[in-house]
Amino acid sequence: MDEGCRKLFERMSEYLDGELDLKELADIESHLHLCHHCEACLAALRRTIEVCRSHSVPSMPTEVRRELHELIRKNLS
C-alpha cells in the first residue's frame, strides 16, 4: 500500500461524510482517479453503507434492554 492509499484509508470516513477541506478533497479525488484498487474499495464501502441503511433493525424487547443495562451497570461498578 503506497502513501496515497494509506492517506485515503485514514480519511475515507471523513471523505464520505463530506468533512474534508477542499485541498484534502482534491488530493483524495485525484488519487481515486489514478488508483483502481482504492476506487473499488470506496465503491464497496458506499454499497455496504447503502445496504446497512436500507435494512431496518428490529428493536430490542424492553425486558432484554433493561437486563442488559443492569448487567452493564454491575460490570462498570
C-alpha positions in Angstrom: 0.0 0.0 0.0 1.5 3.3 -1.0 1.3 6.6 0.9 -1.7 7.8 -1.2 -3.7 4.7 -0.5 -2.8 5.0 3.2 -3.9 8.6 3.3 -7.2 7.7 1.6 -8.0 4.9 4.0 -7.2 7.1 7.0 -9.6 9.8 5.7 -12.2 7.6 4.0 -15.0 8.2 6.6 -14.5 11.9 6.5 -14.4 11.8 2.7 -17.7 10.0 2.6 -19.3 12.4 5.2 -18.1 15.5 3.3 -16.0 16.7 6.2 -12.7 17.4 4.3 -11.3 20.8 3.3 -11.0 21.5 -0.4 -7.3 20.6 -0.6 -7.8 17.2 1.1 -10.8 16.5 -1.1 -8.9 17.3 -4.3 -6.0 15.1 -3.2 -8.2 12.1 -2.5 -10.2 12.5 -5.6 -7.0 12.8 -7.7 -5.8 9.6 -6.1 -9.1 7.8 -6.7 -8.8 8.7 -10.5 -5.4 7.0 -10.6 -5.9 4.0 -8.3 -8.5 1.5 -9.3 -8.0 -0.5 -6.1 -8.9 2.4 -3.9 -11.8 3.3 -6.2 -13.1 -0.2 -5.9 -12.7 -0.2 -2.2 -14.6 3.1 -1.9 -17.4 1.8 -4.1 -17.7 -1.3 -2.0 -17.8 0.7 1.2 -20.5 3.0 -0.3 -22.5 0.0 -1.2 -22.1 -1.5 2.3 -23.4 1.7 3.8 -26.3 1.8 1.4 -27.3 -1.8 2.3 -27.0 -1.2 6.0 -29.1 1.9 5.8 -31.8 0.1 3.7 -32.5 -2.6 6.3 -34.5 -1.9 9.4 -33.1 -3.0 12.7 -35.6 -4.8 14.9 -36.0 -3.1 18.3 -34.8 -4.9 21.4 -37.5 -6.1 23.7 -37.9 -3.9 26.7 -37.1 -6.6 29.2 -33.9 -7.6 27.4 -32.9 -3.9 27.2 -33.5 -3.5 30.9 -31.5 -6.6 31.8 -28.6 -5.5 29.5 -28.5 -2.1 31.1 -28.4 -3.7 34.6 -25.6 -6.0 33.6 -23.6 -3.1 32.2 -24.1 -1.1 35.4 -23.0 -4.0 37.5 -19.8 -4.6 35.4 -18.9 -0.9 35.4 -19.1 -0.7 39.2 
